[in-house]
Amino acid sequence: HSAVTRIQVQRPGFNYTFAHICILNNDKTCVVDDIVHVLEELKAARSSNRTNFAITYPITHLKDGREVYNGHQLGGVTVHSKDRVKSAEAIQLTYYLQAINSLNDMVAEKWESIFCDTVELFQKSNRKVKMYPFTSSSLKEDFQKTSRVSERYLITSLVLVVTLAILCCSMQDCVRSKPWLGLLGLLTVTLATLTAAGIINLTGGKYNSTFLGIPFVMLGHGLYGTFEMLSSWRKTREDQHVKERTAAVFADSMLSFSLTTAMYLVTFGIGASPFTNIEAARIFCCNSCIAIFFNYLYVLSFYGSSLVFTGYIENNYQHSIFCRKVPKPEVLQEKPAWYRFLLTARFSEDTDDSEETNTYESHLLVWFLKRYYCDWITNTYVKPFVVLFYLVYISFALMGYLQVSEGSDLSNIVATATRTIEYTTAQQKYFSNYSPVIGFYIYESIEYWNTSVQEDVLEYTKGFVRISWFESYLNYLRKLNISTGLPKKNFTDMLRNSFLKTPQFAHFSEDIIFSKKYNNEVDVVASRMFLVAKTMETKREELYDLLETLRKLSLTSKVKFIVFNPSFVYMDRYASSVGAPLQNSCISALFLLFFSAFLVADSLINVWLTLTVASVEFGVIGFMTLWKVELDCISVLCLIYGINYTIDNCAPLLSTFVLGKEFTRTKWVKNALEVHGVAILQSYLCYIVGLIPLAAVPSNLTRTLFRCLFLIALVTFFHCFAILPVILTFLPPSKKKRKEKKNPENREEIECVEMVDMDSTRVVDQITTV
């Protein structure tokens, strides 16, 4: 304490100490914790060999007759009989600084920084004493520290995603391989994210560590859109012109991508609206909206142009990486083996009529899905095991869902090795028997001298350990055998002349505000008292319940009062960080259902999509709880994103299946997986690889982010490739098993008009229907 009070902040022309910036008492001395006075009296008693001074818990009587509360200043207390303190494992000292102007605020901020350095220096020379400094800026600094400790892990994540995106788009066929499109797809997502960050920065927006989740929001949505376009390109006929192939790609993939983009904008738009009362969440949603909007524009323009460019390269039989003309097979035979390996390609002239014309089936993922997985997952003997596995999934999800708890721990949003973590851990361990001191402020002029008013005030504070001027005053009157039903003048005169001048109660003089009126009459215009609640160890919820109880009382009581404690700021933060996003997500979900009902071609798509989203969200919440993740601001934002991520991946599968006619359900399940499965698998692999480095970041915020996003991706993948393909084979809609007979009069005649280039290697014009 002596070392702290000697701290100096050097400014031009003057050195500030604690005495210059502290909050002052009525006697113009710095306000310090009462435990300091207790220790000073204990030290004086020991130096004079007096043994009659004893510390009691949680209230101690000082030598001057004052009663002081030490429940929040002594921790890990062991007591003798009559609450006499035998030992204490921890002491908490609080220093109160002024912030009355910009200079004072600047000096106080510098003083806090030197304070932390002083404590750490003192710790090195006194290793037997563990000290945990915590200031008003510690939480902010530790919250932003997550960004700094995440930098190298994010770079690792970027390298892994780039590598896998290129591999996912590559084939052995050097003409039809599209490694550049994998890289350009990731570049499209990056450009959109950087554009949003630049706009937020130029408009005066604030950065916070929750922005770490935005690249992964963009990665899940943006990469799937680009991979879906590439998948549509593979389905087009190679003998078509590039313009027709591009038109077919946009017609096939951009409708669903536009709808899912609109859903993202609606969901995050509501989060960015004034309905959200948390600035960090609002800025996150606003940034996400801007990034998603520009990603859509860049996919239409930049990535679409890249697709056209690579289409011309493919039509000209140029190498997909080096853009060099690929020679004919007979020419390649004369080249070395490594040269033939690098320029391996399949020419359309080499394909017989009896062979399949789709040369993209040599792609590893396409070949795996079509040849093996689709037949395996729809096998009659596999379906019962998938259904059984789904029941197990629901059971564990329900078990976790019933244990969901709201997060109210500050350590959940900061980096791991920080002062906030150490301080909150020690405080919860040693100082959880009593809640922090709660200010009970009466801000109206009431009839304090009236017995019924006094009883009303005491009724609202019933059940708490009260350390207040009001209770002390009542006790004082009882000692003097004076009735509490005094007239107003006698009451105020007693306060001024007797109560405030008595040494025993001088400590409470700052808690009464007088207002002089005519004829020397005095009114008590405001007052305050302090309440301390008894709480159970490791029960953070009790403090939140206490806040809610007092808040309801302040709205319904006859006496106008407010309650406050700095910890209530964080309690309110977590209360709103869970309630407001959940409320917004429910509003956005209802709006999306209403919005999509007018856009989908069949109402069954909406039904299946709703059921799938509900199943995914239910499972994610359950497994998230089993994985020790609480429901806080970060996890709720992830759950909102999970709704869109599920729609992103499942909507194309369901649309293809529901709208399919003829054949059987099994046939259309296979077809849906063949058409959209590769894009889902590619984006999933890149997404998971990008998430893995987050697990190693030493921060609880990124730990929550990783676990939530990983569960969302895993559960969605499980539904896309296992649950939906099995359930859809025996549930509506039904399919026509008979093909309709074609009218022989409506036959079409096809005239093939071919324009061949000079080398006679490639058809470059289109097929005209007559």
Secondary structure as the mmCIF struct_conf table of DSSP 4:
data_model
#
loop_
_struct_conf.conf_type_id
_struct_conf.id
_struct_conf.beg_label_comp_id
_struct_conf.beg_label_asym_id
_struct_conf.beg_label_seq_id
_struct_conf.end_label_comp_id
_struct_conf.end_label_asym_id
_struct_conf.end_label_seq_id
HELX_RH_AL_P HELX_RH_AL_P1 SER A 2 THR A 5
TURN_TY1_P TURN_TY1_P1 ARG A 6 ARG A 6
STRN STRN1 VAL A 9 ARG A 11
TURN_TY1_P TURN_TY1_P2 PRO A 12 GLY A 13
STRN STRN2 PHE A 14 TYR A 16
HELX_RH_AL_P HELX_RH_AL_P2 PHE A 18 ILE A 21
STRN STRN3 CYS A 22 CYS A 22
HELX_LH_PP_P HELX_LH_PP_P1 ILE A 23 ILE A 23
STRN STRN4 LEU A 24 LEU A 24
TURN_TY1_P TURN_TY1_P3 ASN A 26 ASP A 27
BEND BEND1 LYS A 28 LYS A 28
STRN STRN5 CYS A 30 CYS A 30
HELX_RH_AL_P HELX_RH_AL_P3 ASP A 34 SER A 47
TURN_TY1_P TURN_TY1_P4 SER A 48 ASN A 49
STRN STRN6 THR A 56 THR A 56
BEND BEND2 TYR A 57 PRO A 58
STRN STRN7 ILE A 59 HIS A 61
TURN_TY1_P TURN_TY1_P5 LYS A 63 ASP A 64
BEND BEND3 GLY A 65 GLY A 65
STRN STRN8 GLU A 67 TYR A 69
TURN_TY1_P TURN_TY1_P6 GLY A 71 GLN A 73
STRN STRN9 LEU A 74 VAL A 79
HELX_RH_3T_P HELX_RH_3T_P1 SER A 81 ASP A 83
STRN STRN10 ARG A 84 ARG A 84
STRN STRN11 VAL A 85 ILE A 91
STRN STRN12 LEU A 97 LEU A 97
BEND BEND4 ILE A 100 ASN A 101
HELX_RH_AL_P HELX_RH_AL_P4 SER A 102 SER A 125
TURN_TY1_P TURN_TY1_P7 ARG A 127 LYS A 128
BEND BEND5 VAL A 129 VAL A 129
TURN_TY1_P TURN_TY1_P8 SER A 136 SER A 137
HELX_RH_AL_P HELX_RH_AL_P5 SER A 138 VAL A 149
TURN_TY1_P TURN_TY1_P9 SER A 150 SER A 150
HELX_RH_AL_P HELX_RH_AL_P6 GLU A 151 CYS A 168
TURN_TY1_P TURN_TY1_P10 CYS A 169 CYS A 169
BEND BEND6 GLN A 172 ASP A 173
TURN_TY1_P TURN_TY1_P11 CYS A 174 ARG A 176
HELX_RH_AL_P HELX_RH_AL_P7 PRO A 179 LEU A 202
TURN_TY1_P TURN_TY1_P12 THR A 203 GLY A 204
HELX_RH_3T_P HELX_RH_3T_P2 SER A 209 GLY A 213
HELX_RH_AL_P HELX_RH_AL_P8 ILE A 214 LYS A 235
BEND BEND7 THR A 236 THR A 236
TURN_TY1_P TURN_TY1_P13 GLU A 238 ASP A 239
BEND BEND8 GLN A 240 GLN A 240
HELX_RH_AL_P HELX_RH_AL_P9 VAL A 242 GLY A 271
TURN_TY1_P TURN_TY1_P14 ALA A 272 ALA A 272
BEND BEND9 SER A 273 SER A 273
TURN_TY1_P TURN_TY1_P15 PRO A 274 PHE A 275
HELX_RH_AL_P HELX_RH_AL_P10 GLU A 279 TYR A 298
HELX_RH_PI_P HELX_RH_PI_P1 VAL A 299 TYR A 303
HELX_RH_AL_P HELX_RH_AL_P11 GLY A 304 ASN A 315
TURN_TY1_P TURN_TY1_P16 ASN A 316 TYR A 317
STRN STRN13 GLN A 318 GLN A 318
TURN_TY1_P TURN_TY1_P17 SER A 320 PHE A 322
HELX_LH_PP_P HELX_LH_PP_P2 ARG A 324 ARG A 324
STRN STRN14 LYS A 325 LYS A 325
HELX_LH_PP_P HELX_LH_PP_P3 VAL A 326 LYS A 328
HELX_RH_AL_P HELX_RH_AL_P12 PRO A 329 LEU A 332
TURN_TY1_P TURN_TY1_P18 GLN A 333 GLU A 334
BEND BEND10 LYS A 335 LYS A 335
HELX_RH_AL_P HELX_RH_AL_P13 ALA A 337 LEU A 342
TURN_TY1_P TURN_TY1_P19 LEU A 343 LEU A 343
HELX_RH_3T_P HELX_RH_3T_P3 SER A 348 ASP A 350
TURN_TY1_P TURN_TY1_P20 ASP A 353 SER A 354
BEND BEND11 GLU A 355 GLU A 355
BEND BEND12 THR A 357 THR A 357
HELX_RH_3T_P HELX_RH_3T_P4 THR A 359 SER A 362
BEND BEND13 HIS A 363 HIS A 363
HELX_RH_AL_P HELX_RH_AL_P14 LEU A 364 PHE A 368
HELX_RH_PI_P HELX_RH_PI_P2 LEU A 369 TYR A 373
HELX_RH_AL_P HELX_RH_AL_P15 CYS A 374 ILE A 377
TURN_TY1_P TURN_TY1_P21 THR A 378 THR A 378
TURN_TY1_P TURN_TY1_P22 THR A 380 VAL A 382
HELX_RH_AL_P HELX_RH_AL_P16 LYS A 383 TYR A 401
TURN_TY1_P TURN_TY1_P23 LEU A 402 GLN A 403
STRN STRN15 GLU A 406 GLU A 406
HELX_RH_3T_P HELX_RH_3T_P5 LEU A 410 ILE A 413
BEND BEND14 VAL A 414 VAL A 414
STRN STRN16 ALA A 415 ALA A 415
BEND BEND15 THR A 416 THR A 418
HELX_RH_AL_P HELX_RH_AL_P17 ARG A 419 TYR A 430
BEND BEND16 PHE A 431 PHE A 431
BEND BEND17 ASN A 433 ASN A 433
STRN STRN17 TYR A 434 TYR A 434
HELX_LH_PP_P HELX_LH_PP_P4 SER A 435 VAL A 437
STRN STRN18 ILE A 438 ILE A 442
BEND BEND18 GLU A 444 GLU A 444
TURN_TY1_P TURN_TY1_P24 TYR A 448 TRP A 449
HELX_RH_AL_P HELX_RH_AL_P18 THR A 451 TYR A 460
TURN_TY1_P TURN_TY1_P25 THR A 461 GLY A 463
BEND BEND19 PHE A 464 PHE A 464
STRN STRN19 VAL A 465 SER A 468
HELX_RH_AL_P HELX_RH_AL_P19 TRP A 469 LYS A 479
TURN_TY1_P TURN_TY1_P26 LEU A 480 ASN A 481
BEND BEND20 THR A 484 THR A 484
HELX_RH_AL_P HELX_RH_AL_P20 LYS A 488 MET A 494
HELX_RH_PI_P HELX_RH_PI_P3 LEU A 495 PHE A 499
TURN_TY1_P TURN_TY1_P27 LEU A 500 LYS A 501
BEND BEND21 THR A 502 THR A 502
HELX_RH_3T_P HELX_RH_3T_P6 PRO A 503 ASP A 511
STRN STRN20 ILE A 512 LYS A 516
HELX_RH_3T_P HELX_RH_3T_P7 TYR A 518 ASN A 520
STRN STRN21 VAL A 522 VAL A 532
STRN STRN22 LYS A 534 LYS A 534
TURN_TY1_P TURN_TY1_P28 GLU A 537 THR A 538
HELX_RH_AL_P HELX_RH_AL_P21 ARG A 540 THR A 556
BEND BEND22 SER A 557 VAL A 559
STRN STRN23 PHE A 561 PHE A 564
HELX_RH_AL_P HELX_RH_AL_P22 PRO A 566 ALA A 597
TURN_TY1_P TURN_TY1_P29 PHE A 598 LEU A 599
BEND BEND23 VAL A 600 ALA A 601
HELX_RH_AL_P HELX_RH_AL_P23 SER A 603 LEU A 626
TURN_TY1_P TURN_TY1_P30 TRP A 627 LYS A 628
STRN STRN24 LEU A 631 LEU A 631
BEND BEND24 ASP A 632 ASP A 632
HELX_RH_AL_P HELX_RH_AL_P24 CYS A 633 LEU A 659
BEND BEND25 GLU A 662 PHE A 663
HELX_RH_AL_P HELX_RH_AL_P25 ARG A 665 LEU A 691
HELX_RH_3T_P HELX_RH_3T_P8 ILE A 692 ALA A 696
BEND BEND26 VAL A 697 PRO A 698
STRN STRN25 SER A 699 SER A 699
HELX_RH_AL_P HELX_RH_AL_P26 ASN A 700 PHE A 718
HELX_RH_PI_P HELX_RH_PI_P4 HIS A 719 ILE A 723
HELX_RH_AL_P HELX_RH_AL_P27 LEU A 724 ILE A 727
TURN_TY1_P TURN_TY1_P31 LEU A 728 PHE A 730
BEND BEND27 LEU A 731 PRO A 733
HELX_LH_PP_P HELX_LH_PP_P5 SER A 734 SER A 734
BEND BEND28 ARG A 738 ARG A 738
HELX_LH_PP_P HELX_LH_PP_P6 LYS A 739 ASN A 743
HELX_RH_3T_P HELX_RH_3T_P9 PRO A 744 ASN A 746
STRN STRN26 ILE A 750 GLU A 751
STRN STRN27 VAL A 756 VAL A 756
TURN_TY1_P TURN_TY1_P32 MET A 758 ASP A 759
BEND BEND29 SER A 760 SER A 760
STRN STRN28 VAL A 763 VAL A 763
BEND BEND30 ASP A 765 ASP A 765
HELX_LH_PP_P HELX_LH_PP_P7 GLN A 766 ILE A 767
STRN STRN29 THR A 768 THR A 769
#
